[in-house]
Amino acid sequence: MSTHVVTGAGPVGSTVALQLAEAGHQVRLLTRSGSGPEHPRIDRRRADVSDAAGLDEHLEGAVAVHHCIHGSAYDSQVWRRELPRAEQVVLAAAGRAGAVVTFPESLYSYARTGSSVERPMTEDHPRTVTRGKGGVRTDLLAARAASPTPTVSVVASDFFGPRVVTSHAGERMVATLLDGRRVSVLGRADQPHSWTYVPDLAAAMVRGAEDESLWGSVLHAPTAPPLTQRELAEGFARAAGLPAPRVGTIPAAVLRAAGLVHRGTRELAETAYMFTAPFVMSSAASEARLGLAPTPTEEALRATVAWWRETRDRAGAAAR
């Protein structure tokens, strides 16, 4: 089987690495700390992929690089400072190695053009945002398109799934309802919103690297029909065998006001529009090209809750 390189051991990088290893491929997982999931076919290595020195050695013989790092902070200035440089270094090294590079991508660069319920965001939706974090993503996509190294970008909506902790559908929702507490969601609780299951995103990235006809594409990760934040919370509760949770909201106006004096809140408020109106993407065209379909929602919810419970059980056992 072939050798793949994965950069970053967050929820996406770890899931990609494990899917590749389970399929029989050799995986080199590059992080600054040498962390990541344990598996006989995963070689965890310490490397700063924004530093070109020594990167060629890690990519030697690889057929694909799955670039899954994220900024050191959820901040547009940090993203602007860190992400373009790292991508250019990886693209150059992958080009020398003869490897394709796949990227997880977001909807941040997608222009706002009316209701996404009547017209869900598709693969040909304008990606023209110029400011903030969306502007960084627009520039990254343009740089990939201009690179001589083949690339595949796979766009996902907000994540959920095993290993997804810091997200709207992570600790702020699943962990909270498992504790029996009231769930507070951003914006409005009853607007339809697309949610991408991380294993489906990872599978699309792996398939994108395998199929040369997909190289040079911006694809949508297979994503199930939208759910409101209330419906998602209720689905997690069902999967956990719990009663429907209490769901409250944090109005976007509150975030914007707090953002006047707190930069972190201002960065969060920048994308609050995604939760105050319908925010729906379609992956039908990409599913046909990839030959993949999204995991059924109830199955994905059960797997997510099971991971949270198992992780908590391990933490409790370790504490004892």
Secondary structure, 3 states (H helix, E strand, C coil): CCEEEEECCCHHHHHHHHHHHHCCCEEEEEECCCCCCCCCCEEEEECCCCCCCCHHHHHCCCCEEEECCCCCCCCHHHHHHHHHHHHHHHHHHHHHHCCEEEEEECCCCECCCCCCCCCCECCCCCECCCCHHHHHHHHHHHHHHHCCCCEEEEECCEEECCCCCCCCCCHHHHHHHHCCCCEEEECCCCCCECEEEHHHHHHHHHHHHHCHHHCCEEEECCCCCCECHHHHHHHHHHHHCCCCCCEEEECHHHHHHHHCCCHHHHHHHCCHHHHCCCECECCHHHHHHHCCCCCCHHHHHHHHHHHHHHHHHHHHHHHC
